[in-house]
Amino acid sequence: MFTLEDEIGPAGITPLAAGAEGLMEDVTILAFDDCVVLEQEDAMTGEVVRVSLSMAQLADLAAALDLPEGSYRLSRPKAG
């Protein structure tokens, strides 16, 4: 279960932890033009933990989900 919100600024996606076994606190995903930010409240401290990924890091992560163990380098089109 998740929510998807298209606001002025970043698009927000929140996978919800309600009722599912093994899930932790809700995660908020903020998508900007140049990066993606993941936010999750630390249940022990109550503080929000943030991780920022560049678009290149996000592409590498997405590709890695479907690849077997190994070392890879994605080729990216050159700008201009």
Secondary structure as a PSIPRED ss2 file (coil, helix, strand):
# PSIPRED VFORMAT (PSIPRED V4.0)

   1 M C   1.000  0.000  0.000
   2 F E   0.000  0.000  1.000
   3 T E   0.000  0.000  1.000
   4 L E   0.000  0.000  1.000
   5 E E   0.000  0.000  1.000
   6 D E   0.000  0.000  1.000
   7 E C   1.000  0.000  0.000
   8 I C   1.000  0.000  0.000
   9 G C   1.000  0.000  0.000
  10 P C   1.000  0.000  0.000
  11 A E   0.000  0.000  1.000
  12 G E   0.000  0.000  1.000
  13 I E   0.000  0.000  1.000
  14 T E   0.000  0.000  1.000
  15 P E   0.000  0.000  1.000
  16 L C   1.000  0.000  0.000
  17 A C   1.000  0.000  0.000
  18 A C   1.000  0.000  0.000
  19 G C   1.000  0.000  0.000
  20 A C   1.000  0.000  0.000
  21 E C   1.000  0.000  0.000
  22 G C   1.000  0.000  0.000
  23 L C   1.000  0.000  0.000
  24 M C   1.000  0.000  0.000
  25 E C   1.000  0.000  0.000
  26 D C   1.000  0.000  0.000
  27 V E   0.000  0.000  1.000
  28 T E   0.000  0.000  1.000
  29 I E   0.000  0.000  1.000
  30 L E   0.000  0.000  1.000
  31 A E   0.000  0.000  1.000
  32 F C   1.000  0.000  0.000
  33 D C   1.000  0.000  0.000
  34 D C   1.000  0.000  0.000
  35 C E   0.000  0.000  1.000
  36 V E   0.000  0.000  1.000
  37 V E   0.000  0.000  1.000
  38 L E   0.000  0.000  1.000
  39 E E   0.000  0.000  1.000
  40 Q E   0.000  0.000  1.000
  41 E E   0.000  0.000  1.000
  42 D C   1.000  0.000  0.000
  43 A C   1.000  0.000  0.000
  44 M C   1.000  0.000  0.000
  45 T C   1.000  0.000  0.000
  46 G C   1.000  0.000  0.000
  47 E C   1.000  0.000  0.000
  48 V E   0.000  0.000  1.000
  49 V E   0.000  0.000  1.000
  50 R E   0.000  0.000  1.000
  51 V E   0.000  0.000  1.000
  52 S E   0.000  0.000  1.000
  53 L E   0.000  0.000  1.000
  54 S E   0.000  0.000  1.000
  55 M H   0.000  1.000  0.000
  56 A H   0.000  1.000  0.000
  57 Q H   0.000  1.000  0.000
  58 L H   0.000  1.000  0.000
  59 A H   0.000  1.000  0.000
  60 D H   0.000  1.000  0.000
  61 L H   0.000  1.000  0.000
  62 A H   0.000  1.000  0.000
  63 A H   0.000  1.000  0.000
  64 A H   0.000  1.000  0.000
  65 L C   1.000  0.000  0.000
  66 D C   1.000  0.000  0.000
  67 L C   1.000  0.000  0.000
  68 P C   1.000  0.000  0.000
  69 E C   1.000  0.000  0.000
  70 G C   1.000  0.000  0.000
  71 S C   1.000  0.000  0.000
  72 Y C   1.000  0.000  0.000
  73 R C   1.000  0.000  0.000
  74 L C   1.000  0.000  0.000
  75 S C   1.000  0.000  0.000
  76 R C   1.000  0.000  0.000
  77 P C   1.000  0.000  0.000
  78 K C   1.000  0.000  0.000
  79 A C   1.000  0.000  0.000
  80 G C   1.000  0.000  0.000
